[in-house]
Amino acid sequence: MSTEKRAKSRVNFERGITVRMLAIDGAWQRACEMLDVSEEGVLLRVQGNLSGLDLKEFFLVLSTTGTAHRRCSLAWVDGDRIGASFIRDKVKKTAARR
């Protein structure tokens, strides 16, 4: 079943890029492949069991050192594939401008 779930253009990776999912609190992690990415989110193929994991929000770790990462929220799950949206930091506006 291949249904387009995003309106933004995306980059597909023919072989997948090795990345990791990491719980916000560090309680779990899973190896996965990034199959495609857009400005708004990502499609992942996860290795290992997802049952019992809190997937509401997680970090997508893009580097082996963990310095490159994005905070994500789960959009959908279909077997070993998940779609996630990137969470953007909200810019706080100052109440009084000088």
C-alpha positions, 0 to 999 in steps of 0.5 A, a space after each residue: 500500500 503506497 499512499 502519498 502522505 505529504 504534500 511537500 517535495 521529498 528526496 528518496 534514498 534508493 538504498 536507505 540511509 542508516 540512522 537511529 531513533 532515540 527516545 526523548 528520555 533515552 529509554 530506548 533506541 532502534 536502528 532504522 533506515 531513512 527511506 525519504 525526507 522532506 522539509 516537513 518529515 521523514 519515512 523510516 524503515 525500523 529494525 526491531 520491534 516497536 510494540 510497547 515503545 512510546 513513539 509519540 515523540 523521539 529523536 532521529 539521530 543522523 550522525 554516529 556522534 549524535 550531534 546531528 539530530 531532529 526531534 520528531 513526532 509520529 505521524 503513522 505506522 505501517 508494519 516496519 515503516 513509520 512516517 514522522 513529522 519534524 518538530 520545529 522550535 517555536 521562536 519566542 517573540 519579545 513582548 517589548 521591542 527596543 
